[in-house]
Amino acid sequence: MSTTTPTVVLVHGAFADAAGWSGVIEELQRHGIPVIAPPNPLRGLASDAAYIASVAARIDGPVVLVGHSYGGALITVAGTADNVVGLVYVAAYVLEEGESLGELQGRFPLSPLVSNLKQWTYPVAGGDPAVEVTITEDAFPSVFAADVPEDVTKVLAVAQRPLAAAAFDETASSAAWRTKPSWALIAGADNAINPDVERFGAKRAGATVVEIEGASHAVAVSQPKQVADLIREAVHATS
């Protein structure tokens, strides 16, 4: 991999997987930008961030971390890794050190996501079962991907990856945006994260902000070119 052009690491959020970045990946590859989209375990803030940091650490050369949704919380912590040179938040949570997702979200009116979650338990080796959540199938299109064609949302709704409920209460051990430049894309019609939560976090971080009016939470699926354009801006600025 090039040691001058940063490698882009795309971190997906809850209720999705790395395939959601497909359109963005195509755009970045077309412009010759090295990119990987690792799986996000979705099991807890500290452990997921440690995994993403380990992915960044195995890349030779600089890295720009891109986080969608819950992935934004992860890059905030993982971004302290030495070779991370920039952070890009896409319809994402931008946490402060010592803050949890629940605390940040709780400052603003709740989004429709909160009342449309279903939960069940999963086994944990050597411990009590833990709780995980997904979005109810019928609410998924309007909550997560209102600007994505229905035939696509029907597939996404049944292919969700659950998030461990404990992730909402864990606090960020650090905030990489304090020492690294950041960019943020606000999805103006987001029904999963209140857009005001996105705006507040981005402003607090001093991020370079782009807002897409009418964009759903699945903005990387519906508007991959605009998302890739912002990532390219971050890559060029940090090269």
FENPETA-V848828 format. One line per field, one symbol per residue. ss: DSSP state (h for helix, s for strand, l for the rest). phi: phi as a letter, one per 30 degrees, with the letter a starting at -180 (. if undefined). A space follows every 50 residues. Layout:
ss: ???
phi: ???
This chain:
ss: llllllsssssllllllhhhhhhhhhhhhhllllssllllllllhhhhhh hhhhhhhlllllsssssslhhhhhhhhhlllllsssssssllllllllls hhhhhhlllllllhhhsssssslllllllsssssslhhhhhhhhlllllh hhhhhhhhllllsshhhhllsllllhhhllssssssslllllllhhhhhh hhhhlllsssssllllllhhhhlhhhhhhhhhhhhhhhl
phi: .dccddddcccdcdibbdddceddeeddddcicdbbbddcdicleddddd ddddddddddjdbcdbbcheedddddddddeeddcabbcchbdcdceicc eddddddbeddeeedcccbacbdbeibdeccbbbdeeddeeddcbdccee dddddedccdcdcdddddcdcddabdddbbdbbbccddcdccceeddddd dddddiddcbccdiddddddddbdddddddddeddddcd
